[in-house]
Amino acid sequence: MNPSISRFLVLSATLMILSACSNLPEKRTLLTSAGFRTIPATTPAQIARLHAIKSSKVVPMNGKKGTVYVFADKSRNIFFVGSPAQYQQYRALKLKQQKIDEKLLDAQVNMDNADYNAWGEGSDWGWGVASAPY
């Protein structure tokens, strides 16, 4: 198999694995940037509710004033709570970040697949037949 293709496949698989995992610090940053409030879980009932929420997902819940979106940060015992408008802002920021990550990956793949044959092995490093002194 071509080394560039195998590098691309390994890089793609790594990206898929990393995207499947939750990048918690990045998610916290995006939620905070979108305007989500942090609410600490201090009582046993709040902690139980925190652990009942699906991990690594922002989920809609019925609040006193309508639908709110909640993310449970179980490692810090914190809820991130936002309105529907803040959730839309979060999704827009997340999409923007994904596009940036894709461009970065494309740039890396393009660098890995660059054609170095002109200066690589067997190219005489620019000293071709036409310029040979003999």
MODELLER restraints for C-alpha pairs under 7 A, 6 or more apart:
rsr = mdl.restraints
at = mdl.atoms
rsr.add(forms.Gaussian(group=physical.xy_distance, feature=features.Distance(at['CA:4:A'], at['CA:112:A']), mean=6.70, stdev=0.5))
rsr.add(forms.Gaussian(group=physical.xy_distance, feature=features.Distance(at['CA:4:A'], at['CA:113:A']), mean=5.85, stdev=0.5))
rsr.add(forms.Gaussian(group=physical.xy_distance, feature=features.Distance(at['CA:8:A'], at['CA:109:A']), mean=6.56, stdev=0.5))
rsr.add(forms.Gaussian(group=physical.xy_distance, feature=features.Distance(at['CA:22:A'], at['CA:56:A']), mean=6.07, stdev=0.5))
rsr.add(forms.Gaussian(group=physical.xy_distance, feature=features.Distance(at['CA:30:A'], at['CA:90:A']), mean=6.12, stdev=0.5))
rsr.add(forms.Gaussian(group=physical.xy_distance, feature=features.Distance(at['CA:30:A'], at['CA:93:A']), mean=6.56, stdev=0.5))
rsr.add(forms.Gaussian(group=physical.xy_distance, feature=features.Distance(at['CA:30:A'], at['CA:94:A']), mean=6.86, stdev=0.5))
rsr.add(forms.Gaussian(group=physical.xy_distance, feature=features.Distance(at['CA:31:A'], at['CA:90:A']), mean=5.88, stdev=0.5))
rsr.add(forms.Gaussian(group=physical.xy_distance, feature=features.Distance(at['CA:34:A'], at['CA:86:A']), mean=5.44, stdev=0.5))
rsr.add(forms.Gaussian(group=physical.xy_distance, feature=features.Distance(at['CA:34:A'], at['CA:89:A']), mean=5.35, stdev=0.5))
rsr.add(forms.Gaussian(group=physical.xy_distance, feature=features.Distance(at['CA:34:A'], at['CA:90:A']), mean=5.00, stdev=0.5))
rsr.add(forms.Gaussian(group=physical.xy_distance, feature=features.Distance(at['CA:35:A'], at['CA:82:A']), mean=6.87, stdev=0.5))
rsr.add(forms.Gaussian(group=physical.xy_distance, feature=features.Distance(at['CA:35:A'], at['CA:86:A']), mean=5.87, stdev=0.5))
rsr.add(forms.Gaussian(group=physical.xy_distance, feature=features.Distance(at['CA:36:A'], at['CA:80:A']), mean=5.72, stdev=0.5))
rsr.add(forms.Gaussian(group=physical.xy_distance, feature=features.Distance(at['CA:36:A'], at['CA:81:A']), mean=5.20, stdev=0.5))
rsr.add(forms.Gaussian(group=physical.xy_distance, feature=features.Distance(at['CA:36:A'], at['CA:82:A']), mean=4.44, stdev=0.5))
rsr.add(forms.Gaussian(group=physical.xy_distance, feature=features.Distance(at['CA:36:A'], at['CA:86:A']), mean=6.55, stdev=0.5))
rsr.add(forms.Gaussian(group=physical.xy_distance, feature=features.Distance(at['CA:37:A'], at['CA:80:A']), mean=5.47, stdev=0.5))
rsr.add(forms.Gaussian(group=physical.xy_distance, feature=features.Distance(at['CA:37:A'], at['CA:81:A']), mean=5.22, stdev=0.5))
rsr.add(forms.Gaussian(group=physical.xy_distance, feature=features.Distance(at['CA:37:A'], at['CA:82:A']), mean=6.36, stdev=0.5))
rsr.add(forms.Gaussian(group=physical.xy_distance, feature=features.Distance(at['CA:38:A'], at['CA:78:A']), mean=6.35, stdev=0.5))
rsr.add(forms.Gaussian(group=physical.xy_distance, feature=features.Distance(at['CA:38:A'], at['CA:79:A']), mean=5.59, stdev=0.5))
rsr.add(forms.Gaussian(group=physical.xy_distance, feature=features.Distance(at['CA:38:A'], at['CA:80:A']), mean=4.62, stdev=0.5))
rsr.add(forms.Gaussian(group=physical.xy_distance, feature=features.Distance(at['CA:38:A'], at['CA:81:A']), mean=6.40, stdev=0.5))
rsr.add(forms.Gaussian(group=physical.xy_distance, feature=features.Distance(at['CA:39:A'], at['CA:78:A']), mean=5.62, stdev=0.5))
rsr.add(forms.Gaussian(group=physical.xy_distance, feature=features.Distance(at['CA:39:A'], at['CA:79:A']), mean=5.05, stdev=0.5))
rsr.add(forms.Gaussian(group=physical.xy_distance, feature=features.Distance(at['CA:39:A'], at['CA:80:A']), mean=6.37, stdev=0.5))
rsr.add(forms.Gaussian(group=physical.xy_distance, feature=features.Distance(at['CA:40:A'], at['CA:77:A']), mean=6.07, stdev=0.5))
rsr.add(forms.Gaussian(group=physical.xy_distance, feature=features.Distance(at['CA:40:A'], at['CA:78:A']), mean=4.39, stdev=0.5))
rsr.add(forms.Gaussian(group=physical.xy_distance, feature=features.Distance(at['CA:40:A'], at['CA:79:A']), mean=6.16, stdev=0.5))
rsr.add(forms.Gaussian(group=physical.xy_distance, feature=features.Distance(at['CA:41:A'], at['CA:47:A']), mean=5.39, stdev=0.5))
rsr.add(forms.Gaussian(group=physical.xy_distance, feature=features.Distance(at['CA:41:A'], at['CA:77:A']), mean=5.40, stdev=0.5))
rsr.add(forms.Gaussian(group=physical.xy_distance, feature=features.Distance(at['CA:41:A'], at['CA:78:A']), mean=5.56, stdev=0.5))
rsr.add(forms.Gaussian(group=physical.xy_distance, feature=features.Distance(at['CA:41:A'], at['CA:79:A']), mean=6.93, stdev=0.5))
rsr.add(forms.Gaussian(group=physical.xy_distance, feature=features.Distance(at['CA:47:A'], at['CA:77:A']), mean=6.92, stdev=0.5))
rsr.add(forms.Gaussian(group=physical.xy_distance, feature=features.Distance(at['CA:50:A'], at['CA:72:A']), mean=5.68, stdev=0.5))
rsr.add(forms.Gaussian(group=physical.xy_distance, feature=features.Distance(at['CA:50:A'], at['CA:74:A']), mean=6.68, stdev=0.5))
rsr.add(forms.Gaussian(group=physical.xy_distance, feature=features.Distance(at['CA:51:A'], at['CA:74:A']), mean=6.61, stdev=0.5))
rsr.add(forms.Gaussian(group=physical.xy_distance, feature=features.Distance(at['CA:53:A'], at['CA:72:A']), mean=6.43, stdev=0.5))
rsr.add(forms.Gaussian(group=physical.xy_distance, feature=features.Distance(at['CA:55:A'], at['CA:72:A']), mean=6.83, stdev=0.5))
rsr.add(forms.Gaussian(group=physical.xy_distance, feature=features.Distance(at['CA:57:A'], at['CA:71:A']), mean=6.18, stdev=0.5))
rsr.add(forms.Gaussian(group=physical.xy_distance, feature=features.Distance(at['CA:58:A'], at['CA:69:A']), mean=6.21, stdev=0.5))
rsr.add(forms.Gaussian(group=physical.xy_distance, feature=features.Distance(at['CA:58:A'], at['CA:70:A']), mean=5.40, stdev=0.5))
rsr.add(forms.Gaussian(group=physical.xy_distance, feature=features.Distance(at['CA:58:A'], at['CA:71:A']), mean=4.59, stdev=0.5))
rsr.add(forms.Gaussian(group=physical.xy_distance, feature=features.Distance(at['CA:59:A'], at['CA:69:A']), mean=5.44, stdev=0.5))
rsr.add(forms.Gaussian(group=physical.xy_distance, feature=features.Distance(at['CA:59:A'], at['CA:70:A']), mean=5.31, stdev=0.5))
rsr.add(forms.Gaussian(group=physical.xy_distance, feature=features.Distance(at['CA:59:A'], at['CA:71:A']), mean=6.46, stdev=0.5))
rsr.add(forms.Gaussian(group=physical.xy_distance, feature=features.Distance(at['CA:60:A'], at['CA:67:A']), mean=6.41, stdev=0.5))
rsr.add(forms.Gaussian(group=physical.xy_distance, feature=features.Distance(at['CA:60:A'], at['CA:68:A']), mean=5.70, stdev=0.5))
rsr.add(forms.Gaussian(group=physical.xy_distance, feature=features.Distance(at['CA:60:A'], at['CA:69:A']), mean=4.41, stdev=0.5))
rsr.add(forms.Gaussian(group=physical.xy_distance, feature=features.Distance(at['CA:60:A'], at['CA:70:A']), mean=6.27, stdev=0.5))
rsr.add(forms.Gaussian(group=physical.xy_distance, feature=features.Distance(at['CA:61:A'], at['CA:67:A']), mean=5.61, stdev=0.5))
rsr.add(forms.Gaussian(group=physical.xy_distance, feature=features.Distance(at['CA:61:A'], at['CA:68:A']), mean=5.39, stdev=0.5))
rsr.add(forms.Gaussian(group=physical.xy_distance, feature=features.Distance(at['CA:61:A'], at['CA:69:A']), mean=6.04, stdev=0.5))
rsr.add(forms.Gaussian(group=physical.xy_distance, feature=features.Distance(at['CA:61:A'], at['CA:70:A']), mean=6.96, stdev=0.5))
rsr.add(forms.Gaussian(group=physical.xy_distance, feature=features.Distance(at['CA:62:A'], at['CA:68:A']), mean=6.20, stdev=0.5))
rsr.add(forms.Gaussian(group=physical.xy_distance, feature=features.Distance(at['CA:68:A'], at['CA:81:A']), mean=6.65, stdev=0.5))
rsr.add(forms.Gaussian(group=physical.xy_distance, feature=features.Distance(at['CA:68:A'], at['CA:82:A']), mean=5.71, stdev=0.5))
rsr.add(forms.Gaussian(group=physical.xy_distance, feature=features.Distance(at['CA:68:A'], at['CA:83:A']), mean=5.03, stdev=0.5))
rsr.add(forms.Gaussian(group=physical.xy_distance, feature=features.Distance(at['CA:68:A'], at['CA:84:A']), mean=6.37, stdev=0.5))
rsr.add(forms.Gaussian(group=physical.xy_distance, feature=features.Distance(at['CA:69:A'], at['CA:81:A']), mean=5.63, stdev=0.5))
rsr.add(forms.Gaussian(group=physical.xy_distance, feature=features.Distance(at['CA:69:A'], at['CA:82:A']), mean=5.15, stdev=0.5))
rsr.add(forms.Gaussian(group=physical.xy_distance, feature=features.Distance(at['CA:69:A'], at['CA:83:A']), mean=6.17, stdev=0.5))
rsr.add(forms.Gaussian(group=physical.xy_distance, feature=features.Distance(at['CA:69:A'], at['CA:84:A']), mean=6.84, stdev=0.5))
rsr.add(forms.Gaussian(group=physical.xy_distance, feature=features.Distance(at['CA:69:A'], at['CA:87:A']), mean=6.63, stdev=0.5))
rsr.add(forms.Gaussian(group=physical.xy_distance, feature=features.Distance(at['CA:70:A'], at['CA:79:A']), mean=6.52, stdev=0.5))
rsr.add(forms.Gaussian(group=physical.xy_distance, feature=features.Distance(at['CA:70:A'], at['CA:80:A']), mean=5.53, stdev=0.5))
rsr.add(forms.Gaussian(group=physical.xy_distance, feature=features.Distance(at['CA:70:A'], at['CA:81:A']), mean=4.66, stdev=0.5))
rsr.add(forms.Gaussian(group=physical.xy_distance, feature=features.Distance(at['CA:70:A'], at['CA:82:A']), mean=6.61, stdev=0.5))
rsr.add(forms.Gaussian(group=physical.xy_distance, feature=features.Distance(at['CA:71:A'], at['CA:79:A']), mean=5.75, stdev=0.5))
rsr.add(forms.Gaussian(group=physical.xy_distance, feature=features.Distance(at['CA:71:A'], at['CA:80:A']), mean=5.00, stdev=0.5))
rsr.add(forms.Gaussian(group=physical.xy_distance, feature=features.Distance(at['CA:71:A'], at['CA:81:A']), mean=6.66, stdev=0.5))
rsr.add(forms.Gaussian(group=physical.xy_distance, feature=features.Distance(at['CA:72:A'], at['CA:78:A']), mean=6.23, stdev=0.5))
rsr.add(forms.Gaussian(group=physical.xy_distance, feature=features.Distance(at['CA:72:A'], at['CA:79:A']), mean=4.79, stdev=0.5))
rsr.add(forms.Gaussian(group=physical.xy_distance, feature=features.Distance(at['CA:72:A'], at['CA:80:A']), mean=6.45, stdev=0.5))
rsr.add(forms.Gaussian(group=physical.xy_distance, feature=features.Distance(at['CA:73:A'], at['CA:79:A']), mean=6.05, stdev=0.5))
rsr.add(forms.Gaussian(group=physical.xy_distance, feature=features.Distance(at['CA:117:A'], at['CA:123:A']), mean=6.96, stdev=0.5))
rsr.add(forms.Gaussian(group=physical.xy_distance, feature=features.Distance(at['CA:119:A'], at['CA:125:A']), mean=5.41, stdev=0.5))
